[in-house]
Amino acid sequence: MKTQRKTVWMTTMVILLLATFMGACKKDENTGLNPTVTSTDPVYNESDVVLNKVVSINFSEAMDQLSINAASVTLKQEEKSIEGIVTSTGTSATFTPSSELLPNTVYTASVSSDAENLFGTTLANDYVWTFTTGTISSPMVISTDPKNQETGVTVNKVMNVIFSEAMDPSTIKMSSFTLMTGTSLVPGSVTSSNTMASFTPDTDLVPGTYTASISTEAKNASGIPMENDFVWSFSTNATIGAPSINLKTVERFGIIAGVGISNNAGFSEIHDMDIGIYPGVRSSVTGFPPAILVNGAIYASDDADPIPAMLIQAKQDLSDAFLFAESASTSAPITLSGDQGGKTLAPGIYKSTSTLLIQSGDLTLDAQGNENAIWVFQIASDFTTVGGAGGNVILSGGAQAKNIFWQTGRSATIGDDTAFKGNIMALTSITMNSGATATGRMLATNGSVVLTSNNKITKP
């Protein structure tokens, strides 16, 4: 009897041990071994690392993003912790220093054993490595339009990139600036000048998700390449109201004119866009300063190559956009005339056979909840907003200034202290009266653009 009880006890213990072993095996099946760091950039003991380096880390498996943070991923110079931003996704993580690193300096990077995979298994040990900086910085992308993860982008969008410094235009091309939908390459053309590059698709995009990238082929004017590929994504939606109008390369300009651009008085400002004149020459651009461009440049027909060719293309793109807007007929144009002050207009095409005014009150453009809504105003003659009691353009319901187009058969005048919205495409000239501001563009095909006093134009 005692022998039988002993046998039962031993059998029970074996079963328990087997269950424990099988459970451990099952846990290993779920979690595997401890995750590891498989590679870093910079690598261990690398030298001559650029001063604006983004430190990147690759793991052997997907990691818990909550565990990849400023406490578990650090960078130090001797005992001093370097401030920066930690990001992670899937099997990779980055540490972006808040400011440039010091030249010719040894830095120590580390990933602590607090970092864990999706099943809660941590690194077995801290992973620590060092690298030494050099004396130079590499060019970087500092902004994109559309922004990363932006939604509701119009299907006629031109992709724009701003670099941290002037780039070699021969390195900004179709092989280094690409746009893809899924695994398919989107055909288009690439242009660049100074710190800006643009990708213009050959045809309108379709609703969906797109991925754009700038590769390390891109180099600055001194021949220094980007340190890493820059990749971002966005999604497009179908538009409502009027058809989309593709400004193509002229989209980069806040002002473009044929014969003259002047700032008559005061401290006018143009933000995040360029100024261009063709066939007029640089001496025909006056009043800059005291007027200033913030994140923009002035280009003229008598500048060195390749500027004249860039301006010719921009003027051609403006002409094409003007003619497209003038002939747009889907949806059917709604006829209007005279003063539009005090009205509210839904998205669509609006046609005036003579002049058009915004005078007795503000004009409200209501997108009705669709941020992709488009307005096209076909104005046969002059277009005028009158400052004072009215004349402002008010946006509601998610309306965006970039989706508003004022095709003007003669000249446009923006009244005193008017807050204006949209892109004016005038066949002749455009004048902004004293204190008038615009979120949009002043694009004159043949004549001049005049800033009267203390005007401001902001990128829509």
C-alpha positions in Angstrom: 0.0 0.0 0.0 2.8 2.4 0.9 4.5 1.5 -2.4 1.3 2.2 -4.3 1.0 5.7 -2.6 4.6 6.5 -3.4 4.0 5.5 -7.0 0.9 7.8 -7.2 2.9 10.7 -5.6 5.8 10.3 -8.1 3.3 10.1 -11.0 1.6 13.3 -9.8 5.0 15.1 -9.5 6.0 14.0 -13.0 2.7 15.4 -14.4 3.2 18.7 -12.6 6.7 19.0 -13.9 5.6 18.2 -17.4 2.8 20.8 -17.1 5.3 23.4 -15.9 7.7 22.5 -18.7 5.0 22.6 -21.4 3.8 26.0 -20.0 7.3 27.3 -20.3 7.6 25.9 -23.8 4.3 27.6 -24.6 5.6 30.9 -23.2 8.7 30.6 -25.3 6.5 30.0 -28.3 4.7 33.3 -27.6 7.6 35.4 -26.6 10.8 33.8 -27.9 14.1 34.6 -26.3 14.9 38.0 -25.0 14.8 40.7 -27.7 18.1 42.1 -28.8 19.5 45.1 -30.6 20.5 43.9 -34.0 22.0 47.1 -35.4 22.6 50.8 -34.7 23.3 53.9 -36.7 25.9 55.2 -35.9 27.6 51.8 -35.5 29.9 51.0 -32.5 33.0 53.2 -32.5 32.0 55.0 -35.7 33.9 58.3 -36.3 33.2 61.5 -38.2 29.5 61.3 -37.4 27.5 64.3 -38.7 26.5 66.8 -36.0 22.8 66.7 -36.7 22.7 62.9 -36.6 19.5 61.1 -35.7 20.5 58.0 -33.8 18.6 54.9 -34.9 18.2 51.4 -33.4 16.9 48.1 -34.9 15.6 45.3 -32.7 15.2 41.6 -33.4 11.5 41.8 -33.0 8.6 44.3 -32.6 8.8 46.2 -29.3 6.3 47.7 -26.9 6.3 51.4 -27.9 5.5 52.4 -24.3 8.8 50.9 -23.1 10.8 52.7 -25.8 11.0 56.2 -24.2 13.4 58.8 -22.9 14.2 56.7 -19.9 15.1 53.5 -21.8 16.8 55.2 -24.9 19.5 57.7 -23.9 22.4 59.6 -25.3 25.2 61.1 -23.1 28.3 63.2 -23.5 30.5 62.0 -20.6 28.0 62.3 -17.7 25.8 64.9 -19.3 22.5 63.6 -20.7 21.6 65.0 -24.2 18.0 66.2 -24.6 16.1 64.7 -27.5 12.9 63.0 -28.7 12.5 59.3 -28.8 10.2 57.6 -31.3 9.5 54.0 -32.1 7.5 51.8 -34.4 7.6 48.0 -34.9 11.3 46.9 -34.7 12.9 50.3 -34.9 13.5 53.3 -32.7 15.1 56.7 -33.1 16.6 59.4 -30.8 16.6 62.9 -32.3 18.8 65.4 -30.4 17.1 68.7 -29.6 20.2 70.5 -31.0 23.3 69.7 -32.9 26.0 67.6 -31.2 29.4 69.1 -30.5 32.2 68.5 -33.0 35.0 66.0 -32.4 33.2 64.6 -29.3 32.6 61.1 -28.0 29.0 60.2 -27.2 27.6 57.2 -25.5 24.2 55.8 -26.5 22.3 53.1 -24.7 19.1 51.1 -24.7 18.3 49.9 -21.2 16.9 46.5 -20.2 13.6 48.2 -19.4 12.9 48.0 -23.2 10.5 45.1 -23.8 8.8 43.3 -26.6 5.1 43.0 -27.2 4.9 40.0 -24.7 6.7 41.9 -21.9 10.0 40.2 -22.3 12.9 42.7 -21.7 16.4 42.9 -23.1 18.6 40.6 -21.2 21.1 43.5 -20.6 21.6 47.2 -21.3 23.0 47.7 -24.8 25.6 50.4 -24.8 27.8 51.8 -27.6 29.9 54.9 -28.4 30.6 57.0 -31.5 32.6 60.2 -32.2 31.3 63.2 -34.1 33.1 65.0 -36.9 32.8 68.7 -37.9 30.0 68.8 -40.5 26.2 68.7 -40.6 24.2 66.9 -43.3 21.2 68.5 -45.1 17.8 67.6 -43.7 14.2 67.9 -44.7 12.6 70.4 -42.2 9.0 70.6 -43.6 6.8 69.0 -46.2 3.5 69.9 -47.8 1.4 67.9 -47.4 2.5 67.1 -43.8 3.2 63.5 -42.6 -0.1 61.6 -42.0 -2.1 64.5 -43.4 -5.6 63.5 -44.6 -8.0 65.0 -47.0 -5.3 66.2 -49.4 -6.6 67.4 -52.7 -6.1 65.1 -55.7 -4.3 67.9 -57.6 -1.7 68.3 -54.9 1.9 69.3 -55.7 4.3 67.8 -53.1 6.7 70.5 -51.7 9.8 69.9 -49.5 11.8 72.5 -47.6 15.4 71.6 -46.8 17.6 73.0 -44.0 20.0 74.5 -46.6 20.5 75.1 -50.3 20.7 71.9 -52.3 22.5 70.8 -55.4 19.6 70.9 -58.0 21.3 68.1 -60.1 20.7 65.7 -57.2 17.0 66.5 -56.7 15.5 64.4 -59.5 13.0 61.6 -60.1 15.3 59.0 -58.7 15.8 60.9 -55.4 12.3 62.4 -55.0 9.6 59.8 -55.4 5.9 59.3 -54.8 4.3 55.9 -54.6 0.9 54.4 -54.1 1.3 50.9 -52.7 4.1 49.4 -54.8 3.4 51.6 -57.9 5.6 54.6 -58.7 3.6 57.7 -59.5 4.8 59.4 -62.7 5.6 63.1 -62.5 8.2 65.8 -62.7 10.6 67.2 -60.1 11.9 70.8 -59.9 14.1 72.4 -57.3 15.7 75.7 -56.4 17.7 76.7 -53.4 16.1 75.1 -50.3 12.8 74.0 -52.0 11.9 71.0 -54.2 8.5 70.1 -55.7 7.1 66.9 -57.2 4.2 67.5 -59.7 2.2 64.4 -60.6 1.5 64.0 -64.4 -2.2 63.5 -63.6 -4.5 64.1 -60.6 -4.1 61.6 -57.8 -6.9 59.2 -56.9 -8.4 58.9 -53.4 -6.1 56.8 -51.3 -2.8 56.6 -49.4 0.5 57.8 -50.8 4.1 57.6 -49.7 6.7 60.2 -50.6 10.4 60.0 -50.1 13.7 61.9 -50.5 16.7 59.6 -50.7 20.3 60.0 -49.7 21.1 60.8 -53.4 20.0 64.4 -52.4 23.1 66.5 -51.6 23.6 70.1 -50.5 25.5 72.7 -52.5 28.8 71.4 -51.0 28.2 67.8 -52.1 27.3 66.5 -48.6 24.4 64.0 -48.9 21.4 63.5 -46.6 22.3 61.2 -43.8 19.1 59.1 -44.1 16.2 58.7 -46.4 13.2 60.9 -45.5 9.9 59.2 -45.9 6.4 60.5 -45.1 2.8 59.6 -46.1 -0.5 61.3 -46.7 -4.0 60.4 -48.0 -6.2 62.0 -50.6 -10.0 62.3 -50.7 -12.4 63.1 -53.5 -13.3 66.8 -53.7 -16.8 68.3 -53.9 -18.1 71.4 -55.6 -15.8 72.6 -58.4 -13.1 70.6 -60.1 -9.6 70.7 -58.6 -7.2 73.2 -60.2 -3.6 72.2 -60.4 -1.2 75.1 -59.9 1.8 72.9 -60.5 5.0 74.8 -60.1 3.4 78.2 -59.6 2.1 76.9 -56.3 5.4 77.8 -54.7 4.8 81.6 -55.3 2.9 84.0 -53.0 3.4 86.6 -55.7 4.2 86.3 -59.4 3.9 89.1 -62.0 4.8 90.0 -65.5 6.2 93.5 -65.3 6.6 94.8 -61.8 6.3 93.9 -58.1 6.3 96.8 -55.6 5.9 97.4 -51.9 5.0 101.1 -51.7 5.3 101.6 -48.0 5.5 99.9 -44.6 6.7 96.5 -43.5 4.8 94.1 -45.7 5.4 90.3 -45.2 5.2 87.2 -47.4 5.3 83.9 -45.5 6.5 80.5 -46.6 6.3 81.3 -50.4 8.5 82.9 -53.0 8.2 86.0 -55.3 8.8 85.7 -59.0 8.8 88.1 -62.0 8.9 87.2 -65.7 9.6 88.7 -68.2 10.3 91.6 -65.8 13.7 92.0 -64.3 15.0 92.2 -60.7 15.2 96.0 -60.8 11.4 95.9 -61.3 11.0 94.4 -57.8 11.0 97.4 -55.4 10.4 98.0 -51.7 12.1 94.8 -50.5 13.1 95.8 -47.9 11.4 97.2 -45.9 9.1 94.4 -47.1 10.4 90.9 -46.1 10.1 87.3 -47.1 9.9 84.8 -44.3 11.2 81.4 -45.6 11.1 82.5 -49.2 13.2 84.1 -52.0 12.9 86.5 -54.9 13.4 85.2 -58.4 13.7 87.3 -61.6 14.1 86.8 -65.3 17.6 88.2 -65.3 18.9 85.8 -62.6 21.5 83.1 -63.6 20.4 79.8 -65.0 18.3 77.7 -64.2 16.1 80.5 -62.7 14.7 81.9 -66.0 13.6 78.4 -67.1 11.9 77.8 -63.8 10.0 81.1 -64.1 8.9 80.4 -67.7 7.5 77.1 -66.5 5.7 78.7 -63.6 4.2 81.3 -65.8 3.1 78.6 -68.2 1.5 76.7 -65.3 -0.3 79.8 -64.2 -1.7 80.3 -67.7 -2.8 76.7 -67.9 -4.5 77.0 -64.5 -6.2 80.3 -65.5 -7.6 78.8 -68.7 -8.7 75.6 -66.9 -10.6 77.7 -64.3 -12.1 79.9 -66.9 -13.6 77.0 -68.8 -14.6 74.8 -65.8 -18.2 73.7 -66.2 -18.7 70.7 -63.9 -20.6 71.2 -61.7 -22.7 73.6 -63.7 -21.7 77.3 -63.0 -24.0 79.4 -60.9 -24.4 82.9 -62.4 -24.0 85.9 -60.0 -23.3 89.6 -60.4 -22.6 92.7 -58.4 -22.0 92.8 -54.6 -21.6 89.4 -52.8 -21.2 91.0 -49.4 -23.3 89.4 -46.7 -23.9 86.2 -48.7 -22.9 82.6 -47.8 -21.9 80.4 -50.7 -21.6 76.6 -50.8 -18.8 74.9 -52.8 -19.1 75.1 -56.6 -18.4 77.2 -59.7 -19.7 80.8 -59.7 -19.7 82.9 -62.9 -19.9 86.6 -63.3 -20.1 88.1 -66.8 -18.8 91.5 -65.7 -17.2 92.8 -62.5 -17.6 91.3 -59.1 -17.7 93.0 -55.7 -17.5 92.1 -52.0 -18.7 95.4 -50.4 -21.7 95.6 -48.2 -20.6 92.8 -45.8 -18.4 89.8 -45.5 -18.6 86.9 -47.9 -18.8 83.5 -46.1 -17.7 80.3 -47.9 -19.2 77.3 -46.2 -17.6 73.9 -46.9 -20.5 72.1 -45.1 -18.1 69.9 -43.2 -15.9 68.8 -46.2 -12.4 70.2 -45.9 -11.8 69.2 -49.6 -14.5 71.5 -50.9 -13.5 73.7 -53.8 -14.7 77.1 -55.1 -14.0 78.5 -58.5 -15.0 82.1 -59.3 -15.0 83.0 -63.0 -14.9 86.8 -63.2 -15.0 88.2 -66.7 -13.7 91.7 -65.7 -12.5 93.3 -62.5 -12.7 91.9 -59.0 -12.8 94.3 -56.0 -13.2 93.9 -52.2 -14.0 97.1 -50.3 -12.5 97.5 -46.9 -14.2 99.0 -43.9 -17.6 97.6 -43.0 -17.2 94.6 -45.3 -15.1 92.9 -47.9 -13.6 90.1 -45.8 -13.8 86.5 -47.0 -14.8 84.2 -44.1 -14.3 80.5 -44.1 -16.6 78.0 -42.3 -17.5 74.4 -42.2 -13.9 73.2 -42.7 -13.3 75.4 -45.8 -9.6 75.9 -46.7 -8.1 78.9 -48.5 -5.9 76.7 -50.7 -9.1 75.3 -52.3 -10.5 78.8 -53.4 -9.7 80.2 -56.9 -10.5 83.7 -58.1 -10.0 83.7 -61.9 -10.1 87.3 -62.9 -10.4 88.5 -66.5 -8.8 91.9 -65.8 -7.4 93.2 -62.5 -8.1 92.6 -58.8 -8.1 95.0 -55.8 -8.1 93.9 -52.2 -9.6 96.7 -50.1 -8.2 98.5 -47.0 -7.7 96.2 -44.0 -9.5 93.4 -45.8 -8.9 89.8 -44.6 -8.9 87.9 -47.9 -8.8 84.1 -48.6 -7.9 82.2 -51.7 -5.7 82.3 -54.9 -6.2 85.2 -57.2 -5.3 84.5 -60.8 -5.6 87.8 -62.6 -4.9 88.3 -66.3 -3.6 91.8 -65.7 -2.7 93.3 -62.3 -3.4 92.9 -58.5 -3.4 95.6 -55.8 -3.5 95.1 -52.1 -4.6 98.3 -50.4 -3.3 99.5 -47.0 -3.5 96.9 -44.3 -5.0 94.2 -46.4 -4.0 90.6 -45.6 -4.4 87.4 -47.6 -4.2 83.7 -46.9 -3.5 82.7 -50.4 -1.6 83.9 -53.5 -1.5 87.0 -55.7 -0.7 85.6 -59.2 -0.8 88.2 -62.1 -0.1 86.9 -65.6 0.8 90.1 -67.6 0.8 93.1 -65.3 2.0 94.0 -61.8 1.4 93.2 -58.2 1.3 96.2 -55.8 1.5 96.1 -52.0 0.3 99.5 -50.9 1.3 99.5 -47.2 1.8 97.0 -44.4 0.3 94.0 -46.2 0.7 90.3 -45.4 0.4 87.3 -47.5 0.5 83.8 -45.9 0.7 80.4 -47.5 -2.8 78.8 -47.6 
